[in-house]
Amino acid sequence: MFGLGMQELVIILIIILVLFGAKRLPELASGMGKAIKNFKKASTEPDEIDVTPKKVAESGTDKAEEEKGKGA
């Protein structure tokens, strides 16, 4: 596990405990868990589908029909 032994992990946890305090640790762990969950969800779900209507390209027949409509 990244070349860290049990002693190194305990020292890191003690430093985190001293820096943030015992009351903030559950909040930090919850926030980290939610962030990881959201990241996994975003990376696995497909991209959103674009449902906006696309403009229809005008063809020669459409222009001819418009001109007939203007002339009448």
mmCIF file as Biopython writes it, N, C-alpha, C and O atoms, coordinates in Angstrom:
data_model
#
loop_
_atom_site.group_PDB
_atom_site.id
_atom_site.type_symbol
_atom_site.label_atom_id
_atom_site.label_alt_id
_atom_site.label_comp_id
_atom_site.label_asym_id
_atom_site.label_entity_id
_atom_site.label_seq_id
_atom_site.pdbx_PDB_ins_code
_atom_site.Cartn_x
_atom_site.Cartn_y
_atom_site.Cartn_z
_atom_site.occupancy
_atom_site.B_iso_or_equiv
_atom_site.auth_seq_id
_atom_site.auth_asym_id
_atom_site.pdbx_PDB_model_num
ATOM 1   N N  . MET A ? 1  ? 0.842   -1.185 0.000   1.0 0.0 1  A 1 
ATOM 2   C CA . MET A ? 1  ? 0.000   0.000  0.000   1.0 0.0 1  A 1 
ATOM 3   C C  . MET A ? 1  ? 0.880   1.237  0.000   1.0 0.0 1  A 1 
ATOM 4   O O  . MET A ? 1  ? 1.113   1.833  1.052   1.0 0.0 1  A 1 
ATOM 5   N N  . PHE A ? 2  ? 1.358   1.620  -1.139  1.0 0.0 2  A 1 
ATOM 6   C CA . PHE A ? 2  ? 2.180   2.804  -1.349  1.0 0.0 2  A 1 
ATOM 7   C C  . PHE A ? 2  ? 3.466   2.786  -0.525  1.0 0.0 2  A 1 
ATOM 8   O O  . PHE A ? 2  ? 4.067   3.837  -0.304  1.0 0.0 2  A 1 
ATOM 9   N N  . GLY A ? 3  ? 3.887   1.634  -0.078  1.0 0.0 3  A 1 
ATOM 10  C CA . GLY A ? 3  ? 5.113   1.537  0.696   1.0 0.0 3  A 1 
ATOM 11  C C  . GLY A ? 3  ? 4.997   2.107  2.096   1.0 0.0 3  A 1 
ATOM 12  O O  . GLY A ? 3  ? 6.016   2.372  2.734   1.0 0.0 3  A 1 
ATOM 13  N N  . LEU A ? 4  ? 3.783   2.305  2.594   1.0 0.0 4  A 1 
ATOM 14  C CA . LEU A ? 4  ? 3.583   2.824  3.941   1.0 0.0 4  A 1 
ATOM 15  C C  . LEU A ? 4  ? 3.303   1.667  4.887   1.0 0.0 4  A 1 
ATOM 16  O O  . LEU A ? 4  ? 2.466   0.808  4.611   1.0 0.0 4  A 1 
ATOM 17  N N  . GLY A ? 5  ? 4.007   1.659  5.988   1.0 0.0 5  A 1 
ATOM 18  C CA . GLY A ? 5  ? 3.771   0.641  7.000   1.0 0.0 5  A 1 
ATOM 19  C C  . GLY A ? 5  ? 2.756   1.111  8.015   1.0 0.0 5  A 1 
ATOM 20  O O  . GLY A ? 5  ? 2.214   2.213  7.924   1.0 0.0 5  A 1 
ATOM 21  N N  . MET A ? 6  ? 2.514   0.260  8.972   1.0 0.0 6  A 1 
ATOM 22  C CA . MET A ? 6  ? 1.535   0.586  10.013  1.0 0.0 6  A 1 
ATOM 23  C C  . MET A ? 6  ? 1.973   1.788  10.844  1.0 0.0 6  A 1 
ATOM 24  O O  . MET A ? 6  ? 1.139   2.614  11.216  1.0 0.0 6  A 1 
ATOM 25  N N  . GLN A ? 7  ? 3.250   1.899  11.136  1.0 0.0 7  A 1 
ATOM 26  C CA . GLN A ? 7  ? 3.743   3.012  11.942  1.0 0.0 7  A 1 
ATOM 27  C C  . GLN A ? 7  ? 3.543   4.349  11.227  1.0 0.0 7  A 1 
ATOM 28  O O  . GLN A ? 7  ? 3.147   5.336  11.847  1.0 0.0 7  A 1 
ATOM 29  N N  . GLU A ? 8  ? 3.818   4.375  9.919   1.0 0.0 8  A 1 
ATOM 30  C CA . GLU A ? 8  ? 3.648   5.614  9.169   1.0 0.0 8  A 1 
ATOM 31  C C  . GLU A ? 8  ? 2.179   6.041  9.127   1.0 0.0 8  A 1 
ATOM 32  O O  . GLU A ? 8  ? 1.868   7.224  9.266   1.0 0.0 8  A 1 
ATOM 33  N N  . LEU A ? 9  ? 1.281   5.078  8.934   1.0 0.0 9  A 1 
ATOM 34  C CA . LEU A ? 9  ? -0.141  5.393  8.904   1.0 0.0 9  A 1 
ATOM 35  C C  . LEU A ? 9  ? -0.627  5.942  10.245  1.0 0.0 9  A 1 
ATOM 36  O O  . LEU A ? 9  ? -1.425  6.879  10.278  1.0 0.0 9  A 1 
ATOM 37  N N  . VAL A ? 10 ? -0.155  5.369  11.340  1.0 0.0 10 A 1 
ATOM 38  C CA . VAL A ? 10 ? -0.551  5.838  12.668  1.0 0.0 10 A 1 
ATOM 39  C C  . VAL A ? 10 ? -0.042  7.264  12.884  1.0 0.0 10 A 1 
ATOM 40  O O  . VAL A ? 10 ? -0.764  8.102  13.425  1.0 0.0 10 A 1 
ATOM 41  N N  . ILE A ? 11 ? 1.179   7.543  12.472  1.0 0.0 11 A 1 
ATOM 42  C CA . ILE A ? 11 ? 1.731   8.894  12.634  1.0 0.0 11 A 1 
ATOM 43  C C  . ILE A ? 11 ? 0.930   9.896  11.800  1.0 0.0 11 A 1 
ATOM 44  O O  . ILE A ? 11 ? 0.632   10.994 12.271  1.0 0.0 11 A 1 
ATOM 45  N N  . ILE A ? 12 ? 0.583   9.529  10.575  1.0 0.0 12 A 1 
ATOM 46  C CA . ILE A ? 12 ? -0.202  10.423 9.719   1.0 0.0 12 A 1 
ATOM 47  C C  . ILE A ? 12 ? -1.570  10.679 10.344  1.0 0.0 12 A 1 
ATOM 48  O O  . ILE A ? 12 ? -2.037  11.818 10.344  1.0 0.0 12 A 1 
ATOM 49  N N  . LEU A ? 13 ? -2.216  9.655  10.870  1.0 0.0 13 A 1 
ATOM 50  C CA . LEU A ? 13 ? -3.523  9.829  11.506  1.0 0.0 13 A 1 
ATOM 51  C C  . LEU A ? 13 ? -3.439  10.710 12.747  1.0 0.0 13 A 1 
ATOM 52  O O  . LEU A ? 13 ? -4.341  11.510 12.999  1.0 0.0 13 A 1 
ATOM 53  N N  . ILE A ? 14 ? -2.380  10.574 13.517  1.0 0.0 14 A 1 
ATOM 54  C CA . ILE A ? 14 ? -2.204  11.425 14.711  1.0 0.0 14 A 1 
ATOM 55  C C  . ILE A ? 14 ? -2.016  12.879 14.292  1.0 0.0 14 A 1 
ATOM 56  O O  . ILE A ? 14 ? -2.581  13.779 14.913  1.0 0.0 14 A 1 
ATOM 57  N N  . ILE A ? 15 ? -1.234  13.116 13.252  1.0 0.0 15 A 1 
ATOM 58  C CA . ILE A ? 15 ? -1.023  14.488 12.769  1.0 0.0 15 A 1 
ATOM 59  C C  . ILE A ? 15 ? -2.341  15.087 12.289  1.0 0.0 15 A 1 
ATOM 60  O O  . ILE A ? 15 ? -2.636  16.246 12.580  1.0 0.0 15 A 1 
ATOM 61  N N  . ILE A ? 16 ? -3.134  14.310 11.558  1.0 0.0 16 A 1 
ATOM 62  C CA . ILE A ? 16 ? -4.445  14.793 11.088  1.0 0.0 16 A 1 
ATOM 63  C C  . ILE A ? 16 ? -5.354  15.099 12.273  1.0 0.0 16 A 1 
ATOM 64  O O  . ILE A ? 16 ? -6.068  16.103 12.270  1.0 0.0 16 A 1 
ATOM 65  N N  . LEU A ? 17 ? -5.329  14.244 13.276  1.0 0.0 17 A 1 
ATOM 66  C CA . LEU A ? 17 ? -6.147  14.453 14.469  1.0 0.0 17 A 1 
ATOM 67  C C  . LEU A ? 17 ? -5.750  15.738 15.176  1.0 0.0 17 A 1 
ATOM 68  O O  . LEU A ? 17 ? -6.622  16.485 15.623  1.0 0.0 17 A 1 
ATOM 69  N N  . VAL A ? 18 ? -4.457  16.014 15.289  1.0 0.0 18 A 1 
ATOM 70  C CA . VAL A ? 18 ? -3.987  17.227 15.951  1.0 0.0 18 A 1 
ATOM 71  C C  . VAL A ? 18 ? -4.362  18.466 15.137  1.0 0.0 18 A 1 
ATOM 72  O O  . VAL A ? 18 ? -4.770  19.480 15.703  1.0 0.0 18 A 1 
ATOM 73  N N  . LEU A ? 19 ? -4.225  18.385 13.809  1.0 0.0 19 A 1 
ATOM 74  C CA . LEU A ? 19 ? -4.504  19.551 12.973  1.0 0.0 19 A 1 
ATOM 75  C C  . LEU A ? 19 ? -5.988  19.912 12.950  1.0 0.0 19 A 1 
ATOM 76  O O  . LEU A ? 19 ? -6.338  21.086 13.067  1.0 0.0 19 A 1 
ATOM 77  N N  . PHE A ? 20 ? -6.852  18.930 12.803  1.0 0.0 20 A 1 
ATOM 78  C CA . PHE A ? 20 ? -8.267  19.220 12.605  1.0 0.0 20 A 1 
ATOM 79  C C  . PHE A ? 20 ? -9.120  19.029 13.852  1.0 0.0 20 A 1 
ATOM 80  O O  . PHE A ? 20 ? -10.202 19.610 13.941  1.0 0.0 20 A 1 
ATOM 81  N N  . GLY A ? 21 ? -8.680  18.254 14.790  1.0 0.0 21 A 1 
ATOM 82  C CA . GLY A ? 21 ? -9.464  18.023 16.003  1.0 0.0 21 A 1 
ATOM 83  C C  . GLY A ? 21 ? -10.430 16.864 15.819  1.0 0.0 21 A 1 
ATOM 84  O O  . GLY A ? 21 ? -10.779 16.494 14.698  1.0 0.0 21 A 1 
ATOM 85  N N  . ALA A ? 22 ? -10.847 16.308 16.931  1.0 0.0 22 A 1 
ATOM 86  C CA . ALA A ? 22 ? -11.701 15.121 16.909  1.0 0.0 22 A 1 
ATOM 87  C C  . ALA A ? 22 ? -13.107 15.433 16.409  1.0 0.0 22 A 1 
ATOM 88  O O  . ALA A ? 22 ? -13.760 14.562 15.834  1.0 0.0 22 A 1 
ATOM 89  N N  . LYS A ? 23 ? -13.583 16.650 16.616  1.0 0.0 23 A 1 
ATOM 90  C CA . LYS A ? 23 ? -14.949 16.989 16.211  1.0 0.0 23 A 1 
ATOM 91  C C  . LYS A ? 23 ? -15.075 17.158 14.697  1.0 0.0 23 A 1 
ATOM 92  O O  . LYS A ? 23 ? -16.133 16.873 14.136  1.0 0.0 23 A 1 
ATOM 93  N N  . ARG A ? 24 ? -14.023 17.613 14.033  1.0 0.0 24 A 1 
ATOM 94  C CA . ARG A ? 24 ? -14.087 17.858 12.591  1.0 0.0 24 A 1 
ATOM 95  C C  . ARG A ? 24 ? -13.781 16.618 11.761  1.0 0.0 24 A 1 
ATOM 96  O O  . ARG A ? 24 ? -14.090 16.599 10.569  1.0 0.0 24 A 1 
ATOM 97  N N  . LEU A ? 25 ? -13.195 15.599 12.338  1.0 0.0 25 A 1 
ATOM 98  C CA . LEU A ? 25 ? -12.828 14.408 11.568  1.0 0.0 25 A 1 
ATOM 99  C C  . LEU A ? 25 ? -14.027 13.724 10.912  1.0 0.0 25 A 1 
ATOM 100 O O  . LEU A ? 25 ? -13.933 13.368 9.737   1.0 0.0 25 A 1 
ATOM 101 N N  . PRO A ? 26 ? -15.153 13.522 11.611  1.0 0.0 26 A 1 
ATOM 102 C CA . PRO A ? 26 ? -16.304 12.915 10.919  1.0 0.0 26 A 1 
ATOM 103 C C  . PRO A ? 26 ? -16.815 13.762 9.752   1.0 0.0 26 A 1 
ATOM 104 O O  . PRO A ? 26 ? -17.231 13.226 8.725   1.0 0.0 26 A 1 
ATOM 105 N N  . GLU A ? 27 ? -16.781 15.084 9.915   1.0 0.0 27 A 1 
ATOM 106 C CA . GLU A ? 27 ? -17.202 15.968 8.834   1.0 0.0 27 A 1 
ATOM 107 C C  . GLU A ? 27 ? -16.269 15.835 7.635   1.0 0.0 27 A 1 
ATOM 108 O O  . GLU A ? 27 ? -16.725 15.766 6.494   1.0 0.0 27 A 1 
ATOM 109 N N  . LEU A ? 28 ? -14.977 15.799 7.892   1.0 0.0 28 A 1 
ATOM 110 C CA . LEU A ? 28 ? -14.003 15.652 6.815   1.0 0.0 28 A 1 
ATOM 111 C C  . LEU A ? 28 ? -14.159 14.311 6.109   1.0 0.0 28 A 1 
ATOM 112 O O  . LEU A ? 28 ? -14.111 14.244 4.881   1.0 0.0 28 A 1 
ATOM 113 N N  . ALA A ? 29 ? -14.344 13.246 6.880   1.0 0.0 29 A 1 
ATOM 114 C CA . ALA A ? 29 ? -14.501 11.913 6.291   1.0 0.0 29 A 1 
ATOM 115 C C  . ALA A ? 29 ? -15.776 11.848 5.459   1.0 0.0 29 A 1 
ATOM 116 O O  . ALA A ? 29 ? -15.783 11.253 4.382   1.0 0.0 29 A 1 
ATOM 117 N N  . SER A ? 30 ? -16.840 12.447 5.946   1.0 0.0 30 A 1 
ATOM 118 C CA . SER A ? 30 ? -18.097 12.462 5.197   1.0 0.0 30 A 1 
ATOM 119 C C  . SER A ? 30 ? -17.940 13.242 3.896   1.0 0.0 30 A 1 
ATOM 120 O O  . SER A ? 30 ? -18.408 12.804 2.845   1.0 0.0 30 A 1 
ATOM 121 N N  . GLY A ? 31 ? -17.293 14.376 3.964   1.0 0.0 31 A 1 
ATOM 122 C CA . GLY A ? 31 ? -17.065 15.183 2.764   1.0 0.0 31 A 1 
ATOM 123 C C  . GLY A ? 31 ? -16.209 14.460 1.743   1.0 0.0 31 A 1 
ATOM 124 O O  . GLY A ? 31 ? -16.480 14.519 0.544   1.0 0.0 31 A 1 
ATOM 125 N N  . MET A ? 32 ? -15.171 13.776 2.219   1.0 0.0 32 A 1 
ATOM 126 C CA . MET A ? 32 ? -14.315 13.009 1.306   1.0 0.0 32 A 1 
ATOM 127 C C  . MET A ? 32 ? -15.096 11.865 0.668   1.0 0.0 32 A 1 
ATOM 128 O O  . MET A ? 32 ? -14.937 11.592 -0.522  1.0 0.0 32 A 1 
ATOM 129 N N  . GLY A ? 33 ? -15.935 11.199 1.451   1.0 0.0 33 A 1 
ATOM 130 C CA . GLY A ? 33 ? -16.735 10.098 0.917   1.0 0.0 33 A 1 
ATOM 131 C C  . GLY A ? 33 ? -17.701 10.573 -0.152  1.0 0.0 33 A 1 
ATOM 132 O O  . GLY A ? 33 ? -17.859 9.922  -1.185  1.0 0.0 33 A 1 
ATOM 133 N N  . LYS A ? 34 ? -18.354 11.714 0.093   1.0 0.0 34 A 1 
ATOM 134 C CA . LYS A ? 34 ? -19.279 12.268 -0.895  1.0 0.0 34 A 1 
ATOM 135 C C  . LYS A ? 34 ? -18.545 12.691 -2.160  1.0 0.0 34 A 1 
ATOM 136 O O  . LYS A ? 34 ? -19.044 12.496 -3.268  1.0 0.0 34 A 1 
ATOM 137 N N  . ALA A ? 35 ? -17.361 13.269 -1.995  1.0 0.0 35 A 1 
ATOM 138 C CA . ALA A ? 35 ? -16.586 13.698 -3.160  1.0 0.0 35 A 1 
ATOM 139 C C  . ALA A ? 35 ? -16.179 12.497 -4.014  1.0 0.0 35 A 1 
ATOM 140 O O  . ALA A ? 35 ? -16.267 12.545 -5.241  1.0 0.0 35 A 1 
ATOM 141 N N  . ILE A ? 36 ? -15.741 11.435 -3.372  1.0 0.0 36 A 1 
ATOM 142 C CA . ILE A ? 36 ? -15.348 10.232 -4.108  1.0 0.0 36 A 1 
ATOM 143 C C  . ILE A ? 36 ? -16.558 9.619  -4.803  1.0 0.0 36 A 1 
ATOM 144 O O  . ILE A ? 36 ? -16.462 9.180  -5.949  1.0 0.0 36 A 1 
ATOM 145 N N  . LYS A ? 37 ? -17.688 9.589  -4.118  1.0 0.0 37 A 1 
ATOM 146 C CA . LYS A ? 37 ? -18.911 9.032  -4.692  1.0 0.0 37 A 1 
ATOM 147 C C  . LYS A ? 37 ? -19.341 9.829  -5.922  1.0 0.0 37 A 1 
ATOM 148 O O  . LYS A ? 37 ? -19.692 9.243  -6.946  1.0 0.0 37 A 1 
ATOM 149 N N  . ASN A ? 38 ? -19.317 11.162 -5.829  1.0 0.0 38 A 1 
ATOM 150 C CA . ASN A ? 38 ? -19.695 12.003 -6.956  1.0 0.0 38 A 1 
ATOM 151 C C  . ASN A ? 38 ? -18.725 11.847 -8.120  1.0 0.0 38 A 1 
ATOM 152 O O  . ASN A ? 38 ? -19.139 11.845 -9.279  1.0 0.0 38 A 1 
ATOM 153 N N  . PHE A ? 39 ? -17.437 11.715 -7.816  1.0 0.0 39 A 1 
ATOM 154 C CA . PHE A ? 39 ? -16.440 11.534 -8.873  1.0 0.0 39 A 1 
ATOM 155 C C  . PHE A ? 39 ? -16.664 10.226 -9.613  1.0 0.0 39 A 1 
ATOM 156 O O  . PHE A ? 39 ? -16.607 10.190 -10.842 1.0 0.0 39 A 1 
ATOM 157 N N  . LYS A ? 40 ? -16.918 9.151  -8.875  1.0 0.0 40 A 1 
ATOM 158 C CA . LYS A ? 40 ? -17.167 7.858  -9.511  1.0 0.0 40 A 1 
ATOM 159 C C  . LYS A ? 40 ? -18.434 7.906  -10.351 1.0 0.0 40 A 1 
ATOM 160 O O  . LYS A ? 40 ? -18.475 7.350  -11.448 1.0 0.0 40 A 1 
ATOM 161 N N  . LYS A ? 41 ? -19.460 8.564  -9.843  1.0 0.0 41 A 1 
ATOM 162 C CA . LYS A ? 41 ? -20.733 8.668  -10.574 1.0 0.0 41 A 1 
ATOM 163 C C  . LYS A ? 41 ? -20.532 9.456  -11.869 1.0 0.0 41 A 1 
ATOM 164 O O  . LYS A ? 41 ? -21.045 9.071  -12.920 1.0 0.0 41 A 1 
ATOM 165 N N  . ALA A ? 42 ? -19.794 10.545 -11.791 1.0 0.0 42 A 1 
ATOM 166 C CA . ALA A ? 42 ? -19.571 11.377 -12.964 1.0 0.0 42 A 1 
ATOM 167 C C  . ALA A ? 42 ? -18.704 10.669 -14.000 1.0 0.0 42 A 1 
ATOM 168 O O  . ALA A ? 42 ? -18.878 10.882 -15.200 1.0 0.0 42 A 1 
ATOM 169 N N  . SER A ? 43 ? -17.787 9.844  -13.558 1.0 0.0 43 A 1 
ATOM 170 C CA . SER A ? 43 ? -16.902 9.177  -14.510 1.0 0.0 43 A 1 
ATOM 171 C C  . SER A ? 43 ? -17.558 7.965  -15.154 1.0 0.0 43 A 1 
ATOM 172 O O  . SER A ? 43 ? -17.123 7.541  -16.225 1.0 0.0 43 A 1 
ATOM 173 N N  . THR A ? 44 ? -18.597 7.387  -14.536 1.0 0.0 44 A 1 
ATOM 174 C CA . THR A ? 44 ? -19.213 6.198  -15.102 1.0 0.0 44 A 1 
ATOM 175 C C  . THR A ? 44 ? -20.491 6.492  -15.872 1.0 0.0 44 A 1 
ATOM 176 O O  . THR A ? 44 ? -20.836 5.731  -16.776 1.0 0.0 44 A 1 
ATOM 177 N N  . GLU A ? 45 ? -21.202 7.555  -15.555 1.0 0.0 45 A 1 
ATOM 178 C CA . GLU A ? 45 ? -22.455 7.812  -16.253 1.0 0.0 45 A 1 
ATOM 179 C C  . GLU A ? 45 ? -22.167 8.443  -17.613 1.0 0.0 45 A 1 
ATOM 180 O O  . GLU A ? 45 ? -21.199 9.189  -17.756 1.0 0.0 45 A 1 
ATOM 181 N N  . PRO A ? 46 ? -23.000 8.150  -18.613 1.0 0.0 46 A 1 
ATOM 182 C CA . PRO A ? 46 ? -22.770 8.696  -19.960 1.0 0.0 46 A 1 
ATOM 183 C C  . PRO A ? 46 ? -22.999 10.196 -19.992 1.0 0.0 46 A 1 
ATOM 184 O O  . PRO A ? 46 ? -23.641 10.772 -19.113 1.0 0.0 46 A 1 
ATOM 185 N N  . ASP A ? 47 ? -22.454 10.809 -21.030 1.0 0.0 47 A 1 
ATOM 186 C CA . ASP A ? 47 ? -22.648 12.249 -21.194 1.0 0.0 47 A 1 
ATOM 187 C C  . ASP A ? 47 ? -24.128 12.553 -21.381 1.0 0.0 47 A 1 
ATOM 188 O O  . ASP A ? 47 ? -24.900 11.710 -21.837 1.0 0.0 47 A 1 
ATOM 189 N N  . GLU A ? 48 ? -24.501 13.755 -21.024 1.0 0.0 48 A 1 
ATOM 190 C CA . GLU A ? 48 ? -25.903 14.147 -21.169 1.0 0.0 48 A 1 
ATOM 191 C C  . GLU A ? 48 ? -26.256 14.246 -22.647 1.0 0.0 48 A 1 
ATOM 192 O O  . GLU A ? 48 ? -25.426 14.613 -23.479 1.0 0.0 48 A 1 
ATOM 193 N N  . ILE A ? 49 ? -27.486 13.916 -22.951 1.0 0.0 49 A 1 
ATOM 194 C CA . ILE A ? 49 ? -27.951 13.953 -24.327 1.0 0.0 49 A 1 
ATOM 195 C C  . ILE A ? 49 ? -28.462 15.359 -24.622 1.0 0.0 49 A 1 
ATOM 196 O O  . ILE A ? 49 ? -29.242 15.928 -23.857 1.0 0.0 49 A 1 
ATOM 197 N N  . ASP A ? 50 ? -28.006 15.904 -25.746 1.0 0.0 50 A 1 
ATOM 198 C CA . ASP A ? 50 ? -28.437 17.241 -26.157 1.0 0.0 50 A 1 
ATOM 199 C C  . ASP A ? 50 ? -29.768 17.114 -26.880 1.0 0.0 50 A 1 
ATOM 200 O O  . ASP A ? 50 ? -29.842 16.505 -27.947 1.0 0.0 50 A 1 
ATOM 201 N N  . VAL A ? 51 ? -30.823 17.689 -26.301 1.0 0.0 51 A 1 
ATOM 202 C CA . VAL A ? 51 ? -32.155 17.581 -26.880 1.0 0.0 51 A 1 
ATOM 203 C C  . VAL A ? 51 ? -32.626 18.886 -27.517 1.0 0.0 51 A 1 
ATOM 204 O O  . VAL A ? 51 ? -33.804 19.022 -27.847 1.0 0.0 51 A 1 
ATOM 205 N N  . THR A ? 52 ? -31.724 19.836 -27.690 1.0 0.0 52 A 1 
ATOM 206 C CA . THR A ? 52 ? -32.127 21.088 -28.315 1.0 0.0 52 A 1 
ATOM 207 C C  . THR A ? 52 ? -32.372 20.840 -29.796 1.0 0.0 52 A 1 
ATOM 208 O O  . THR A ? 52 ? -31.623 20.099 -30.432 1.0 0.0 52 A 1 
ATOM 209 N N  . PRO A ? 53 ? -33.419 21.458 -30.354 1.0 0.0 53 A 1 
ATOM 210 C CA . PRO A ? 53 ? -33.697 21.233 -31.781 1.0 0.0 53 A 1 
ATOM 211 C C  . PRO A ? 53 ? -32.600 21.835 -32.640 1.0 0.0 53 A 1 
ATOM 212 O O  . PRO A ? 53 ? -32.081 22.914 -32.357 1.0 0.0 53 A 1 
ATOM 213 N N  . LYS A ? 54 ? -32.264 21.110 -33.692 1.0 0.0 54 A 1 
ATOM 214 C CA . LYS A ? 54 ? -31.227 21.586 -34.605 1.0 0.0 54 A 1 
ATOM 215 C C  . LYS A ? 54 ? -31.893 22.298 -35.776 1.0 0.0 54 A 1 
ATOM 216 O O  . LYS A ? 54 ? -32.996 21.943 -36.191 1.0 0.0 54 A 1 
ATOM 217 N N  . LYS A ? 55 ? -31.207 23.306 -36.299 1.0 0.0 55 A 1 
ATOM 218 C CA . LYS A ? 55 ? -31.735 24.044 -37.434 1.0 0.0 55 A 1 
ATOM 219 C C  . LYS A ? 55 ? -31.674 23.149 -38.666 1.0 0.0 55 A 1 
ATOM 220 O O  . LYS A ? 55 ? -30.697 22.435 -38.895 1.0 0.0 55 A 1 
ATOM 221 N N  . VAL A ? 56 ? -32.747 23.208 -39.451 1.0 0.0 56 A 1 
ATOM 222 C CA . VAL A ? 56 ? -32.792 22.417 -40.674 1.0 0.0 56 A 1 
ATOM 223 C C  . VAL A ? 56 ? -32.067 23.197 -41.757 1.0 0.0 56 A 1 
ATOM 224 O O  . VAL A ? 56 ? -32.359 24.369 -41.992 1.0 0.0 56 A 1 
ATOM 225 N N  . ALA A ? 57 ? -31.132 22.546 -42.408 1.0 0.0 57 A 1 
ATOM 226 C CA . ALA A ? 57 ? -30.401 23.197 -43.486 1.0 0.0 57 A 1 
ATOM 227 C C  . ALA A ? 57 ? -31.347 23.428 -44.653 1.0 0.0 57 A 1 
ATOM 228 O O  . ALA A ? 57 ? -32.118 22.541 -45.021 1.0 0.0 57 A 1 
ATOM 229 N N  . GLU A ? 58 ? -31.288 24.619 -45.233 1.0 0.0 58 A 1 
ATOM 230 C CA . GLU A ? 58 ? -32.168 24.945 -46.344 1.0 0.0 58 A 1 
ATOM 231 C C  . GLU A ? 58 ? -31.634 24.307 -47.610 1.0 0.0 58 A 1 
ATOM 232 O O  . GLU A ? 58 ? -30.470 24.487 -47.968 1.0 0.0 58 A 1 
ATOM 233 N N  . SER A ? 59 ? -32.480 23.572 -48.273 1.0 0.0 59 A 1 
ATOM 234 C CA . SER A ? 59 ? -32.090 22.980 -49.547 1.0 0.0 59 A 1 
ATOM 235 C C  . SER A ? 59 ? -32.686 23.811 -50.674 1.0 0.0 59 A 1 
ATOM 236 O O  . SER A ? 59 ? -33.441 24.750 -50.419 1.0 0.0 59 A 1 
ATOM 237 N N  . GLY A ? 60 ? -32.359 23.479 -51.901 1.0 0.0 60 A 1 
ATOM 238 C CA . GLY A ? 60 ? -32.853 24.222 -53.058 1.0 0.0 60 A 1 
ATOM 239 C C  . GLY A ? 60 ? -34.358 24.173 -53.156 1.0 0.0 60 A 1 
ATOM 240 O O  . GLY A ? 60 ? -34.971 25.160 -53.562 1.0 0.0 60 A 1 
ATOM 241 N N  . THR A ? 61 ? -34.983 23.055 -52.798 1.0 0.0 61 A 1 
ATOM 242 C CA . THR A ? 61 ? -36.443 22.938 -52.895 1.0 0.0 61 A 1 
ATOM 243 C C  . THR A ? 61 ? -37.120 23.835 -51.860 1.0 0.0 61 A 1 
ATOM 244 O O  . THR A ? 61 ? -38.183 24.394 -52.130 1.0 0.0 61 A 1 
ATOM 245 N N  . ASP A ? 62 ? -36.524 23.976 -50.692 1.0 0.0 62 A 1 
ATOM 246 C CA . ASP A ? 62 ? -37.108 24.842 -49.670 1.0 0.0 62 A 1 
ATOM 247 C C  . ASP A ? 62 ? -37.094 26.297 -50.115 1.0 0.0 62 A 1 
ATOM 248 O O  . ASP A ? 62 ? -38.058 27.029 -49.892 1.0 0.0 62 A 1 
ATOM 249 N N  . LYS A ? 63 ? -36.004 26.714 -50.742 1.0 0.0 63 A 1 
ATOM 250 C CA . LYS A ? 63 ? -35.914 28.095 -51.209 1.0 0.0 63 A 1 
ATOM 251 C C  . LYS A ? 63 ? -36.946 28.358 -52.293 1.0 0.0 63 A 1 
ATOM 252 O O  . LYS A ? 63 ? -37.557 29.425 -52.344 1.0 0.0 63 A 1 
ATOM 253 N N  . ALA A ? 64 ? -37.128 27.375 -53.151 1.0 0.0 64 A 1 
ATOM 254 C CA . ALA A ? 64 ? -38.104 27.550 -54.226 1.0 0.0 64 A 1 
ATOM 255 C C  . ALA A ? 64 ? -39.507 27.672 -53.653 1.0 0.0 64 A 1 
ATOM 256 O O  . ALA A ? 64 ? -40.300 28.479 -54.138 1.0 0.0 64 A 1 
ATOM 257 N N  . GLU A ? 65 ? -39.823 26.903 -52.651 1.0 0.0 65 A 1 
ATOM 258 C CA . GLU A ? 65 ? -41.133 26.965 -52.026 1.0 0.0 65 A 1 
ATOM 259 C C  . GLU A ? 65 ? -41.346 28.316 -51.329 1.0 0.0 65 A 1 
ATOM 260 O O  . GLU A ? 65 ? -42.447 28.865 -51.358 1.0 0.0 65 A 1 
ATOM 261 N N  . GLU A ? 66 ? -40.290 28.845 -50.706 1.0 0.0 66 A 1 
ATOM 262 C CA . GLU A ? 66 ? -40.397 30.147 -50.040 1.0 0.0 66 A 1 
ATOM 263 C C  . GLU A ? 66 ? -40.655 31.247 -51.056 1.0 0.0 66 A 1 
ATOM 264 O O  . GLU A ? 66 ? -41.443 32.158 -50.804 1.0 0.0 66 A 1 
ATOM 265 N N  . GLU A ? 67 ? -39.990 31.164 -52.210 1.0 0.0 67 A 1 
ATOM 266 C CA . GLU A ? 67 ? -40.178 32.181 -53.227 1.0 0.0 67 A 1 
ATOM 267 C C  . GLU A ? 67 ? -41.596 32.145 -53.776 1.0 0.0 67 A 1 
ATOM 268 O O  . GLU A ? 67 ? -42.178 33.191 -54.062 1.0 0.0 67 A 1 
ATOM 269 N N  . LYS A ? 68 ? -42.163 30.935 -53.927 1.0 0.0 68 A 1 
ATOM 270 C CA . LYS A ? 68 ? -43.548 30.809 -54.380 1.0 0.0 68 A 1 
ATOM 271 C C  . LYS A ? 68 ? -44.487 31.446 -53.371 1.0 0.0 68 A 1 
ATOM 272 O O  . LYS A ? 68 ? -45.458 32.105 -53.743 1.0 0.0 68 A 1 
ATOM 273 N N  . GLY A ? 69 ? -44.190 31.245 -52.082 1.0 0.0 69 A 1 
ATOM 274 C CA . GLY A ? 69 ? -45.033 31.802 -51.043 1.0 0.0 69 A 1 
ATOM 275 C C  . GLY A ? 69 ? -44.962 33.313 -51.006 1.0 0.0 69 A 1 
ATOM 276 O O  . GLY A ? 69 ? -45.961 33.963 -50.697 1.0 0.0 69 A 1 
ATOM 277 N N  . LYS A ? 70 ? -43.805 33.897 -51.314 1.0 0.0 70 A 1 
ATOM 278 C CA . LYS A ? 70 ? -43.642 35.354 -51.315 1.0 0.0 70 A 1 
ATOM 279 C C  . LYS A ? 70 ? -44.332 35.974 -52.507 1.0 0.0 70 A 1 
ATOM 280 O O  . LYS A ? 70 ? -44.888 37.069 -52.419 1.0 0.0 70 A 1 
ATOM 281 N N  . GLY A ? 71 ? -44.292 35.269 -53.621 1.0 0.0 71 A 1 
ATOM 282 C CA . GLY A ? 71 ? -44.878 35.820 -54.846 1.0 0.0 71 A 1 
ATOM 283 C C  . GLY A ? 71 ? -46.386 35.774 -54.829 1.0 0.0 71 A 1 
ATOM 284 O O  . GLY A ? 71 ? -47.021 36.558 -55.535 1.0 0.0 71 A 1 
ATOM 285 N N  . ALA A ? 72 ? -46.975 34.913 -54.075 1.0 0.0 72 A 1 
ATOM 286 C CA . ALA A ? 72 ? -48.435 34.751 -54.085 1.0 0.0 72 A 1 
ATOM 287 C C  . ALA A ? 72 ? -49.126 35.733 -53.204 1.0 0.0 72 A 1 
ATOM 288 O O  . ALA A ? 72 ? -50.353 35.721 -53.109 1.0 0.0 72 A 1 
#
